Amino acid sequence: MASIWFLFLVIIAIVFVVLKVVMKKQAIATKLALVLFVFLMVTVGYVYTTSDVEVKTVKDVFNFGGVYFSWIGSVFQNMKSLTANVIEKDWGADNSTETSNG
């Protein structure tokens, strides 16, 4: 009889652990979705205010989508270029800037 109660306690503990893991994953997914939503709204708002695209028809929406994805592409291209420039730098400790105390 005691082994049955022990089995029930083990099953309850396993279910509890599984539920905690699922809740944690759901919380992470919810935070990720919120961050992506904020990023999307900020970037769409920025592109809309800086471009001269009006969104009144379906065709205008597709035109704006083209402008937006072009902007996103240029952002990633700039990040790629910046990263390549940083990698090419000589970041050794022996580099120093000489100043004249004149």
C-alpha positions in Angstrom: 0.0 0.0 0.0 2.9 2.4 0.8 4.4 1.8 -2.6 1.2 3.0 -4.3 1.2 6.3 -2.4 4.9 6.7 -3.2 4.0 6.1 -6.9 1.3 8.7 -6.7 3.7 11.2 -5.1 6.3 10.6 -7.8 3.6 11.1 -10.6 2.4 14.3 -8.9 6.0 15.6 -8.7 6.7 14.8 -12.3 3.5 16.6 -13.4 4.4 19.5 -11.2 7.9 19.8 -12.8 6.5 19.4 -16.3 4.0 22.1 -15.7 6.7 24.5 -14.3 8.8 23.9 -17.4 5.9 24.5 -19.7 4.9 27.7 -17.9 8.5 28.9 -18.0 8.7 28.2 -21.8 5.4 30.0 -22.3 6.6 33.0 -20.3 9.7 33.2 -22.5 7.7 32.9 -25.7 5.3 35.6 -24.5 8.2 38.0 -23.7 9.8 37.2 -27.1 6.5 37.9 -28.8 6.2 41.2 -26.9 9.7 42.3 -27.9 9.2 41.4 -31.5 5.9 43.3 -31.5 7.5 46.4 -30.1 10.4 46.1 -32.5 8.0 45.8 -35.4 5.8 48.8 -34.3 8.8 51.0 -33.7 10.5 50.2 -37.0 7.2 50.4 -39.0 6.5 53.8 -37.4 10.0 55.1 -38.1 9.9 54.0 -41.8 6.3 55.4 -42.2 7.3 58.8 -40.7 10.6 59.1 -42.7 9.2 58.0 -46.1 6.7 59.7 -48.3 4.5 56.7 -48.7 0.8 57.1 -48.1 -1.2 54.0 -47.1 -4.7 54.4 -48.4 -5.2 51.5 -50.8 -4.0 47.9 -50.9 -1.5 48.9 -53.6 -0.1 51.5 -51.2 0.2 48.9 -48.5 2.3 46.7 -50.8 4.4 49.7 -51.8 5.0 50.5 -48.1 5.9 46.9 -47.5 8.6 47.2 -50.2 10.0 50.3 -48.7 9.9 48.7 -45.2 11.7 45.5 -46.3 14.2 47.6 -48.3 14.9 49.6 -45.1 15.3 46.4 -43.0 17.7 45.0 -45.7 19.8 48.1 -45.6 19.9 48.0 -41.8 21.2 44.4 -41.9 23.7 45.3 -44.7 25.0 48.1 -42.5 25.3 45.8 -39.5 27.2 43.3 -41.6 29.6 46.0 -42.8 30.1 47.3 -39.3 30.8 43.9 -38.0 33.3 43.2 -40.8 35.1 46.5 -40.0 35.2 45.7 -36.3 36.6 42.2 -37.0 39.3 43.6 -39.3 40.5 46.1 -36.6 43.7 45.3 -34.7 42.5 45.2 -31.2 45.8 44.2 -29.6 47.0 45.7 -26.3 50.1 47.2 -27.9 48.2 49.8 -29.9 48.4 53.2 -28.3 47.6 56.7 -29.2 50.6 59.1 -29.0 49.9 62.6 -27.8 52.2 65.5 -27.9 52.6 67.4 -24.7 53.7 70.6 -26.5 
